[in-house]
Amino acid sequence: ANAVEVYVPWNFHELRPGEWDFSGAADLAGFIRLAGDAGLNVVLRPGPYICAEWSMGGLPWWLLANEPVPRLRTSDPVFWAAAEAFIRRIAQEVRPLLGINGGPILAVQIENEYGYWSCDTKYLELLRDL
């Protein structure tokens, strides 16, 4: 094998709105550099939703504290504002590590397991264009 898939759980890096943690066990860039140093390419999977095996699919609990609760994984303005901020923050962390910049990240998969959840094409287009 020459690649590793790396999920990025939103609820691990933004425990409260606007409070980011990329230190210690949450050092995403450090882990990606470590993979590259080991000769591995990286397929980065930042979500916003990453997988059913992680609590809330990696979405942070505080999204549910809004009134009304936003429609998750859609173009709902409250959800989208938070999701966009998350993806932009992740991009800030990993941009130097993209393959086009000489880093080990060879692909990025936005969203995951979406087909069973919804069919909000506007949401998917927003993610694609981000």
URHU-V917722 format. One record per backbone hydrogen bond with DSSP energy under -0.5 kcal/mol. NH is the residue of the N-H (numbers start at 0). CO is the residue of the C=O. Records with the same first field share a line. If there is no record, write none. Layout:
NH=CO / CO
This chain:
3=40
5=42
6=4
7=44
9=7
10=57
11=8
12=8 / 9
13=9
14=18
15=18
18=15
19=17
20=12
25=22
26=23
27=25
30=26
31=27
32=28
33=29
34=30
35=31
36=32
37=33
38=35
39=34
40=1
41=103
42=3
43=41 / 106
44=5
46=108
49=56
53=50
56=53
57=54
58=55
62=59
63=60
64=61
65=62
69=62
71=69
73=70
79=75
80=76
81=77
82=78
83=79
84=80
85=81
86=82
87=83
88=84
89=85
90=86
91=87
92=88
93=89
94=90
96=93
97=94
98=104
100=97
101=98
102=97
104=96
105=41 / 103
106=41
108=43
109=107
110=46
116=113
117=113
120=118
123=119
124=120
125=121
126=122
127=123
128=124
129=125 / 126
